[in-house]
Amino acid sequence: MKKFLMTLVAIAMATTMNAQWYVGGTVGYNYSKDKNTDIKTHAFMIVPEVGYNLNENWALGVKMGYGYTKVDDAKSNEFVVNPYARYTFVKLDRVNLFVDGGFEYNYVKVAGESANGFGISFKPGVAVNLNEKVSFVAHVGNFGWASAKAKNAKSVQTVDLGLNLAAVDFGVYFNF
């Protein structure tokens, strides 16, 4: 048993010695006010991310986050988990183009009611490597399908197909 455990520890150490881990994520805040209806909207989200570069082109990662939205007096809380595989198809000097393909699970709670959502998506992106340790990353658009369902309600399905500059997210990665 002792030899088996020592072998597992040695394998784990050998795997992580050359590891290319990254951590980062996105944080966002949005405020809007409709002067026709006097409705104010506040939205906040934080989505930390961790990943592992398998080789020069492939990485595996997971995003887990929280979002809060308040529209006048109505408040909602959202939790999201998004494991993904990343394929980098263009590597230039400091710029990489990639696509993240993954599965997403959402749980939203609004005024005592909750809904669950699932989706599959492919999100194109660009990474600008400032140096070996820091990268700025952006996703532009989404190609995917999602479905959400609240208790005692029919499901709502969505299909996204396109590069959408209104749906850009920015993040910072720290590589180690």
N, C-alpha and C positions, 0 to 999 in steps of 0.2 A: 504494500500500500504506500509506503514511504517513497519507493522508487517511482511509482505511478504519479504521485503528487509532484515530486521533483521534476519529472519529465514534463508534466503540464505547465509548471512554472517556467521551465526553460523554453518551452514552445511559445508561451505568452510573451516572455521577455524578448525572444528573437523576433517575434512578429512586431512588437511595438518599438523596438530599437530603431528600425528604419521607417517608422510610421510617419505619415504625413497627415496629421490631424489638423482640422480647422474648427474654430468656434466663431460665432458672430450672431448675426440676425438683424432684424429690423425693428424700429420703433416709429410709431406714427401718431399724429393728432390731426383731427379735422374739425373745423367749426364752420357752420353755415347758418344764415338767418334769412328767411323768406319774408320780405317786407310786405308781401300781399297778404299773407296769413299770420305773420308775426311768430312763425314757428322757428325755434332755435334747435340746432342739432350739434351735439358734441360727440365725437368718436375718438377713442384711444385704443391703440393696440401695441402689444409687445410680443415679438415672436423670436425667441432665441433659437439658435441652430448649432448643431454639431455634425461634423462629417469626417470621413476618412478617405484619403486618396489611395485607391488600390494600385494604380499605376499612373502614367502620364495622361491617359485619356478617361479613365473611369474613376468615379467616386461614389460612395454611399453616404447618405446623411439622413437626418431627421430634424424637422422643425416642430416645436411644441409651443403654443402660444395662447394668449388671452386677449380678448377684445371687450371693450365696454362702450356702449352707445346710449346716449340719452337724447330723446326727442321730446321736448317740453318736459312732461312729468313721467313719460314712459321710459323705463330703463331696461336694457338687455345686457346679458353677459354671454360671451362666447368662448369656448375652449376648442382648440384645434390641434390635431396631431397629423403630421404629414411626412411619412418616410418616403425617400426618393432615391433614384439612381441618376447620376449626372454623367453625361457623355460630352467631353470637350472635343469639338471637331475642327477648330482652328486655333492654333497657338502662334501668336506673333510675339514680338519682343516683350511688350508689357501688357498686351491685350489678348484675352482668350474669349472665344465664342463657344457657348455650350447650350445644352438643353437638359432640363430636369424632367424626368418622367416619374410620376409617383401616384400614390393613393392618399386620399385625404379623408379624415373623419372630423366632423364638427358636432358640437353639442351647444345648443343655444337655449337660454332660458329668458323668457319675457313675461313679466307680470304673473308669475306662478305657473305658466305653461312652458313646456319644453319641446324641442324638436331635435332630431338626429339627422345628420346629413353625411353622405358618402360621395366620393368623386374620384375620377381618374383624370390626370391632366399631364400635358407636356408643355413646359414653360421655357421658351428661349431666353437666353440671357447673355450678358457680357460681364467679364471681370477685368478690372484694370489693376494690375499689380504694381503698387507704389514701390515696394521692395520685396525681399523674400518673406517678410513677416506680415505685411499688411496689404489687403486688397479691398477695393470698392467693387461691389457687385450690384447689378441691376437685372431684374426680369422685366421683359416687355411683352405683355400680352399673355394669351393662354389658348391652348388647343385642348379642349376637354369636355367631359360630361359630368354632371353632378345631379344628385337627387336628395331632397330633404322631405321629411315627413314629421308632422306633429301628431300627437295622440288624438284620436277621433277625427282625423282629417285625411284628405287624399294627398298623395305625394306631389311635390313640385319638382319638375326636371328642367335642367338648363344645359344648353350646348353652347360652348364658346369656340369660335373659330377665327382667330386673327391676331395680328400684332396690333395692340391697342395702346397708344401713347397716354391714354387716360388711366390705364391700369399698370403703371410702372411702379415697381417698388425698389428701393435702394437699401443696401446693407453694407456692413463692414465686416470683414473676416480677418481673424488673426491666425496665422499659420504657425504651427510648431511641430 
